[in-house]
Amino acid sequence: MHIQKFIYFAKELLGLPLSYDFILYQRGPYSFDLDTEIRSLHSIGAVEIRPKPPYGPSYSSTVLGEALGKRGPIDAKMDDKLTALANVLGPKQAKDLELLATTLYVLKEGHQPDPDVVKRVLSLKPQFPKDEAEKALQEVRELEARFK
């Protein structure tokens, strides 16, 4: 799973209190601050980063990372929501996450009604067919309802 997309969904759907600013970048929402923090965690040995061509890197927590994570402000309820979100997003392909995250980003920009959302998404991601953009909007709406 792409960590950038997961963190974006966790912040926007679950209300995880994070200070990362996301911009719409090449493959959807992206935070340079998050990237910097991941690299900092890697430099102190808290995160392992392994290349995984052609998909990009794979991240895993080390023993130090696990210990640091236990000191965080995430309660059991939020932890359950994060696990549920990971179970939904984890199996998805990169292109699907790109479209879903971009759709959520467009919704958070305030675009309404649904045809306007689809039109905006397609203007940003013209490589996707209209029916896929419509399905992505439906799925994002379902995720919003599920994780309210």
N, C-alpha and C positions, 0 to 999 in steps of 0.2 A: 504494500500500500504506500502511496506517496504521502510522506509525512506532512508536507506543506498543505495538501488538501485535507488531510485528517484534522490537523490543528485548526484550519480555517472553519471546517464544519463544527468542530467542538466549540470554538469561540462563538460562531454565529447562531448555531442551532441549540446548543446546550447552555450557552451563556457562561462558558468557562472563562473566568476572569483573567484575561491575558492582555498584555499591552502591545502585542505585535500589530503593526499596521500592515494591511495587505493591499497590494495594488493588482490591477489586472495586468498580467504579464503574458509571456508567450503561450504558456500552457494552462492559463487560468490564474486564479488568485495566488499571489506569491508574496512572502515577507522576507525582505533582505535581513531584517533584524533576527528573525527566526533562524535563517541560514547561518548568520554569524554566531548565534547562541549554540547551535548544534556543533559548529566547528570548534567553539570554545570548550564545549563538553568533551569533544573528541580529544582536544589537546591536553586535557587533564586526565584522560583515561576513563571517563565516565560513559562514553559512547563509542562503539566500534562502527566504523563505516567501511562497508565492503562493496567494491564495484559489482554491478549485476547487469552487464550489457545484455540487450540493448535498452534496458528499462531504467537505468540510473542506479544510484547507490541503494544499498540495503543497510538499515540502521538497527543496531541492537544495543541494549543496555548492558554494561559490565556490572560486576559486583559493586563497584563504587557508585555507578549510576543508580543501581537498585537502592542502595543505602541513602543516597541523596533524594531519590524519589519519595521515600517514606517520610521525609521531613517536610514534604509539600503540604499545601492547604486543601488537598482534595479529600472530601469526606466519602463515606461508603456509598451514599446515594449517587454522587457524581461519578464515582469509580464504576458503578454499575451501568450508568448511562454511557460512559466512555467505552466500556466493553461492548455494550449493545451497538453503539455506533461503529466500532471497529468490526464487529461481526457483519454489519450491513455493507460497509465500504470496502473492507479487506479483500473480498473476492473479485472486486471490479477491476477491469482493465484500465490502463492509464487514460485511454481516450474517453472512456465512460466517466471517469473521475473529472477529467478536464471539462467535459460538457456539464456535468452536474454542478461542479463548483462554480463554473461561469454563470450558470443559471441562477444559483443562489446569490451570487455577487450582483447580478442584474436586478434581482428582486430587492436586495438590500439597498440598491440605488434608488428604489422607489418606483420602478416601472410597473404600471398597472394599466389596463387589464391584461389578461393572459395573452391575447394576440400581440400586444405591444411588447410583452416580455419575450415572446418567441422571435419577433422581428428584431429586437435589439440583440438577442443572443446570436441569431444568424448573421447579423451585421458584424459581430465580433469573431464569429467562428463559422465562416462560410463553407468550410470543408464538411460540415455536418448537414445531412438532409433535414428538411422541415419536420418530417415525422419523428426523427430522433430528438430534435429540440423540443417538440411537443411532449414526447414521452419523458424527457428529462425534467420538464416543468412539472408534469404530473408526479414524478417520483420525488422531487424536492418538496412539493406540497404535502405529499404523504409523510415524508420525513419531518417536516415542520409540525404536522399534527401529532405524529408519534412522540416527538421529543419535547412537546410543550411543557 
